[in-house]
């Protein structure tokens, strides 16, 4: 034990990171693991008294972070809009409107995924709902299972990127970037990714019409007015709600928390207006919101404490100096970090990556004068890609759960096609930073 005490604090920090990764990979609860490791390694490095002080300070600061109050409000908004059945109506209307078009269901899935992604931002919910809505009709219409699975899973991941994304709300305080800037910066990359998916899916159908044949005649309604009515009631109300919630934030009329509060209240009004509101449904939405919010917010506090101990040990400074001494360009460092994020995205969700890994690496980027807003969007797109990459690829299991007749191997092959498309989109944002930075500069005059 005496020899262990001879290690410098920086080396103790490396042991701390190794212990954290080992514990997470073998399945220990992340939040409690971070707190335990923070206490143990903090006491080892600089004493119990300072460790307890850091824990108290970081938990208090986390609870006082007003921006994070938007997380449960946006989550609740998504669950209430899901209960209102708006996405089902919108999907049915687009499906009927484009019935005679090749690959129409692919376009319908991706269009609805953009709207639903903006409404909820929860990948699991998006993939599940899209699978329930689209898979049965796709099977009946003779659509290719692999391309269909890839479209649904890729469309579902758009919620992690398209504002008001919960991940961006959490990422803002971590990287010390205004959430409003992140929302503005993510709009064009989100549209870019959705556009690339559409081009790929419809392009495949144009080359091989058997991949997405027109719908059977018995599924095409004769009365076009019904289609327009369903399209209006499925698209206009949620679009108005999202536009008011997101638009008020981007325009500076409301903070992210206030905008999220308006969205949550508006989602209740929508559920009432569509006669889908029930007290049991409200209770269920509140319980689900509580579960997800506690998971995220407790992890935020735990990771802040872990990060504070890690920083106090001096390891981030040592890592920064080592990377700077490699004598490589800032672009190479960004690529290396994105590769690390991509690999970690296989076994881990975005929460520990954003809350633990990014704070460790951000000092290097600041020292290299990297645009942190651009980098944040690159990380968001990269994490979106990780949702589709085997061996874990949680999106595959969400889809398999609601469409059991689809083989998991076909779902994997379908996702991997779109993973290549996402890497293309990530490369475009990397090569042309203005895709992410132009809009916040235009709105806020400097991002």
N, C-alpha and C positions, 0 to 999 in steps of 0.2 A: 504493500500500500504506500509505503514511503517513496518508492520509486515512481509511482503514478503521480505523486505531487510534484515531481520535477518537470513535468510537461508545462510548456508555456500555455497561456490562456488561448492563444490562437490555435494551437494543436488540440486543446480540449474542445474548441468549437468544431473542429473537423470530426472528432469522435462523436460530438453531439449530432451533427448532420448524418453521419453514418448510422447511428443508433435510431434516428428518426426514420430514415428510409427503410431500414431493416424492419422496424416495428410496423410501419404502414404496409409494406409488401406482404408480411405474413398475416395481416388482418386485424391488428389491434385497433380499437377505436381511436380515431385520429385526435380528437380534442383532448381526451384524457391523457393520451400518449404525449402530446406536446406540453401539457402542464407538468406532468411527471418529469419529463426530460429537462424542462426548464428549471424546475426546482433542484434536481439532482446535479446537473452540470453547472448551474449557477452557484450552488453551494460549494461545489468543488473548485470553481474558478475564482470566485471573489467573495464567498461567504454567504451565510444564511440571511443576515440582516438586510443586505442590499437586494438579495433575491426576492425576499418578501415585499420590500418596498416597490421593486419593479412590477411584481405581480399586481399589487394593489393599484398602482398608477395606471398600468396598461388596461386592466379590466374597467377601471373608472373611465378612462379616456374612450374606450370602446363603447361603453354605455351612453356616453355624452355625444357621440358622433351622430349629428342630426341626419346626415345623408343616408345612413344605414336604415333609418326608419322607413325609407321608401321600399325596402325589400319586402316586408310582409304585405304592404299595400299593393304592390305590383303583383305579388303572388296571388293575393285574394282576388284582384281584378281578373286575372287569368282564369281562375277556377269558376268565378261567377259567369264569365262570358262562355265558358265551356258548358255550364249548366243551361244557359239560355238557348243552346242548340243553334247558334248563329252559323257556325262553321259547316254544319250539315246542310243547312239551307243554301249557303253560298256554293258549296261543292255541287249540290244537285242542280242548281241553276246553271252554273258554268258547264257542267257535264251535258245538260240538255241543249244549251245554246250552241255548243261546238260538236254536237253529236256526230255529224257527218264528216268531221275533220279527222285525218289520221293522227293518232297519238293525242287525241283531245283530252283523255283522262290524265295523261302526264302533265299537260298544261294546267288542267284544273287542280291537280294535287299541288303543283308548285305555286300557283296563284294563291290558293287557300293557305298554304304553308307560310307565305310571306305575311298575310293578314294575321294568321294565328300566332306566328312568331312574334309579331309586334304586340299582340294581346297578352301573351303569357310568358314567353321567354324561357319556358321549361321544356327541355328537349324530350324527356320521357313522355310528358303529356302530349306534346305535338306529334311524335311518332305514333303513339298509341291511337290518338284520335284519327289521324290520317289513315292509319291501317284499317281501323274499323270502318271508316267512311268509304275508302276506295277499293280495298282488296276484293270484296265480293263482286263489285261491278267489273273490275279488271279481269277477274277469273271468268266471269260470264261472257265477257266480250272477247276472250281469247288473247289477252295481252301477254307479252313475254314476262315470265315471273322474275327473272333477274333484273331486267330494266325497271320493272314495276317496283321491286323491292328497293333498288338503288334510288329511285325517284322519291319514294316515301321517306326513307331514312335520311337522305341528303336534305330533302325539304324540311324535315323535322329539326335538323340541326341549325337551321337558319335562326331559330329563336335565341341561340346563344350570342348572335352577332347583331341582329336587327334591333334597334332601340324600340321600347325601353327595356334593354336587356338587364337582367338581374346581375349577370356577371360584370357588366360595365359599371353598375352602381357600386359593387363591392370593390372593383379594381380602381376606381377613382381615388378614394382615400389612401389606398395602398401605395399607388405610384404618385400621389400628391398632384393629380390632374383633376380639374373640374369635371364633374359628371356631365355637365352640359356640353363641354368640348368633346367628350367621348361619344355622346349620343350623336352629335353632328358629324363627327369623323366616321362613325360606323355606317351611316346611311348609304353612301355610294358603294362602299365595299359589299354591303348586304345586297344591294340591287345588282351589283356586278356578279356576285356568286349565283343569285337566282337566275340572272340572264344567261350565264354560262350553262347552268343546268338545263334551261329551256332549249337553248341552241343544240346541246348535245342530244337530249331526248328526242326532240322533233327531227333533228338531222338524221338520227338513226332510223326513225320511222319513214323519213323521206327516201332513204336508201333501201330499206327493207320494210315495206308496209305491213308485213305479217307481225312485226313487233308491236304494233298499235293500230289494229284495224278500226274502222268506224263502228259506232254502237249499233246493235241490232235494231231493226225498224220498230219492234214492239216497245223499245225503250225511248223512242223519240215522240214527244207529245205533239199533237197537231195544233193546239192553241198556243201561239207564241206569247200571248199576253200573260199566260201563267208563268212562263219563263222569266219575262221581264219583271213581274211582280216579285217572284222569289229572289231574283238577282238584287232588286232594290232593297228588300227587307233583310237579305243576307249580307249585303255589302255596305250600304250607306250608314246605318246606325253604328256598327262597330268602327267603321272608318272615321266617322265624326268623333266618336269617343276617344279613339287613339290620337286623332289629330288635335283635339283639345288638350288632352293630357300631355302629349309629347310636344305639341306646338307651343303651349304655354311655358314649358321648361326651356325649349330652345330660344324662344323670344325673350326670355328673362323676366316674364311676368310672374312666374312661380318657381319656387325651388323644386328640386326633384321630389322632395317629400310632399310638398303641396300638390304638385302635379299628379303624383301617385295617389294621393288622397282623393282628388277629383275623379281620377280614373276608377278607383274602387267604388266611390259613391255612384258614379255613372253606370258601372256594371250592374249594381243592384237595381237601378232604374230600368235598365235594359231587360233584366230578367223579369221584372214586374210587367213591363210593357209587352213582352212576348208571352206572358202568362205562364212562365216557367218557374216563377219564384215560389218556393215552399220553405217553411221554417226548418224542415229536416234537411233540405238542400243547403240552406244558409249555415246550419250547424256543421254539416259535413265539410263545407268550404272553409269554415273557420278552423276546424280541427286539422284539415290538410295544410292550411296556411301556417298554423302553429307548429306543426311537425317540421315543415321545410324551413321556416324562419328560425326556429330554435337551433336546428342543425347548422345553418349558415352563420347565425350571429354568435353562437357560442364558440364556433370554430374561429370566427374573426377575433374574438377576445383571446382565445387560447394561442392563436398564431401570433398575435401582437406581443403577448408575453414571451413566447418562444423567441421571436425575432429580437425583442429588446435584450434578452439574455445573450443571444448569439452576437448581437452588435457590441454589447458591453465586453464580450470576450475578445473582440478585435479581429475576429476571423474575416468578416467582410472586407476590411481594409487590406488584410494580407492577400485575399483572393484578387482584389482589385489590382494590387501591385503586381502580382504574378501575371495576370492577363495583360496588363499594360506592358510588362517586360517582354512579352512574346513578340512585340514589334510587328503586329499585324494591324490591318486597317479596321476601322469601326464596323464596316460592312461584314467582314469575316467574323468578328465577335458576335454581331447580331445573328448571323447564320448559325453559328455554333450554339447560341442560346436557344434559337428557335428549334434546332434539331433536338436539344435536350428536352424542351417543352413538349415536342411532338412524341418523343419516346416515353416521357413520363405520363403523357395523356393516354397511353394504352392501359396501364393498371389503375390510374388515379382519375378522379373527376377534376373539374376545373377548380373547385374550391381550394384544396390544399396547394395546387400549383400556383394559383394567384396569390394566396395568402402567405405561403412559405417560401417558394422558390424565387418569385419575382423580387421580393424585398432583399434577398441575398445578392442578386445579380444587378439590381438597379444602380448601385454605386459605380460599377464599372461603366455602365452606359452614360451616366451623368458625367463621369470623368472624360469620356470620349466625345462628349457633347452630341450625343445622339438625340434626335427629336423623340421625346418620350411619348408624345401623342401618337405619332406614327408607329412607334414600337408597340404600344398598347394594342393598336388595331391589328398589327401583325400577329401578336400573341393570340388575340381573339379568333382570328381566322385559322391559326395553327391549331388551337384547341378544338375548333369546329371540325377540322380535318381528323383529329385524333378520335372523335366519336365514331368514325367510319373505318378505322384501321384495326385489323385483327392484331393480336389474338383476343383482345377483350371486346372492343366494339359494342358497348352496351346497347346501342341503337338496334343491333341485330336481335337481341333478346327481347327488347320491348316489342318489336314487330312480330317475332315468332310467338310471343305470348298471345297476341290477338288474332294472328293468322296461322294457326298450327298446321294447316295443310301445306304451307310452303316449307320446303326443305331448308335447313339452316345453311347448307352449303351454297344453295342458290342465292340466299340472302347475302351471304358473304361476298360472292362473286359480283352481285349487283352493287353492293356498297363500294367495292374496290374500284369499279369503273368511275364512280363519282369522287372517290378519294383522289384519283388522278386529276380530275377536273378542279378539285379544290386546291391541289398543289399548284396548278396553273394559275388559279385566282390569287393564291398567296404570292406567287412569283410576280404577278402583275402589280400587286400592291407594294411589293418590295422594290421593284424596278421603277415604279412611278408613284412616289410618295404622295403626290398631289391628289391621288384618288381618295386618300384619307384626310389630307390636311387642307385641301382647298376650301371645303365648306365651312369648317370652323373659323378659318382665317377670314372668309367672306362675311360670316355672320358677326364674329366678335372682334375682327380687326387685329388678328395676331395669335388667335388660338390659346 
